[in-house]
Amino acid sequence: MRCCSSSDSALDEFLDGTLSPVRHARVSAHIAACDECTELLVELRVVDALLLGPRQLEPAPNFSFKVMADVRALPAPHVPRSRSIAIVSTYIVFAWAAIGAFLAFGGASARSAVAFLLGAATRFGSETQSLAAASGRLFGHRILDVTSAMGALLAVDLVGIALFVAGYLVVRARRAQTAGDSW
């Protein structure tokens, strides 16, 4: 048997016991004469023993305590701030800039768009007057009471929305603080 490079693949078969008797004798003789192959065979036997033997890994008894202590020692996580106001503000600035640019440089298209919008506003005004007249015929002398009730309902809705938003912001701030304290 030649030296080592040709016997690497034969060592696996030697360990598995799949070599013919003649080849088994040759590999045995080579292993006895070659220190390098002997060391490689020992390593392969160790690897085979590790792979064949079942292993059950158990965590240390105080594993959870150590992990939680490490977690508590970490700095508080960064809570990302809501960027919605910045996004909406940026959108409004760019939208108005685009509208201004369109009106400044749009030429005839811009003039026709402005004329259309003015016509729509005029139609809206006349339709609003028609609606007011129809409401007056529907409710008669009680129109002021109905208008007052609708205004009060709108005010209650606005106050409710403001309370909801304020409550949301307070709860969110407390949750962020609680999350920061628990770390």
HUJO-V314447 format. One record per backbone hydrogen bond with DSSP energy under -0.5 kcal/mol. NH is the residue of the N-H (numbers start at 0). CO is the residue of the C=O. If there is no record, write none. Layout:
# HUJO-V314447
nh=NH co=CO
nh=NH co=CO
This chain:
# HUJO-V314447
nh=4 co=2
nh=5 co=2
nh=6 co=3
nh=7 co=3
nh=10 co=6
nh=11 co=7
nh=12 co=8
nh=13 co=9
nh=14 co=10
nh=15 co=11
nh=16 co=12
nh=17 co=12
nh=18 co=12
nh=23 co=19
nh=24 co=20
nh=25 co=21
nh=26 co=22
nh=27 co=23
nh=28 co=24
nh=29 co=25
nh=30 co=26
nh=31 co=27
nh=32 co=28
nh=33 co=29
nh=34 co=32
nh=37 co=33
nh=38 co=34
nh=39 co=35
nh=40 co=36
nh=41 co=37
nh=42 co=38
nh=43 co=39
nh=44 co=40
nh=45 co=41
nh=46 co=42
nh=47 co=43
nh=48 co=44
nh=49 co=45
nh=50 co=46
nh=51 co=47
nh=52 co=48
nh=56 co=54
nh=57 co=55
nh=62 co=59
nh=65 co=61
nh=66 co=62
nh=67 co=63
nh=68 co=64
nh=69 co=65
nh=70 co=66
nh=71 co=67
nh=72 co=68
nh=73 co=69
nh=73 co=70
nh=78 co=76
nh=79 co=77
nh=86 co=82
nh=87 co=83
nh=88 co=84
nh=89 co=85
nh=90 co=86
nh=91 co=87
nh=92 co=88
nh=93 co=89
nh=94 co=90
nh=95 co=91
nh=96 co=92
nh=97 co=93
nh=98 co=94
nh=99 co=95
nh=100 co=96
nh=101 co=97
nh=102 co=98
nh=103 co=99
nh=104 co=100
nh=105 co=101
nh=108 co=105
nh=110 co=106
nh=111 co=107
nh=112 co=108
nh=113 co=109
nh=114 co=110
nh=115 co=111
nh=116 co=112
nh=117 co=113
nh=118 co=114
nh=119 co=115
nh=120 co=116
nh=121 co=117
nh=122 co=118
nh=123 co=119
nh=124 co=120
nh=125 co=121
nh=126 co=122
nh=127 co=123
nh=128 co=124
nh=129 co=125
nh=130 co=126
nh=131 co=127
nh=132 co=128
nh=133 co=129
nh=134 co=130
nh=135 co=131
nh=136 co=132
nh=137 co=133
nh=138 co=134
nh=139 co=135
nh=141 co=138
nh=142 co=139
nh=145 co=141
nh=146 co=142
nh=147 co=143
nh=148 co=144
nh=149 co=145
nh=150 co=146
nh=151 co=147
nh=152 co=148
nh=153 co=149
nh=154 co=150
nh=155 co=151
nh=156 co=152
nh=157 co=153
nh=158 co=154
nh=159 co=155
nh=160 co=156
nh=161 co=157
nh=162 co=158
nh=163 co=159
nh=164 co=160
nh=165 co=161
nh=166 co=162
nh=167 co=163
nh=168 co=164
nh=169 co=165
nh=170 co=166
nh=171 co=167
nh=172 co=168
nh=173 co=169
nh=174 co=170
nh=175 co=171
nh=176 co=172
nh=177 co=173
nh=178 co=174
nh=179 co=175
nh=180 co=176
nh=181 co=177
nh=182 co=178
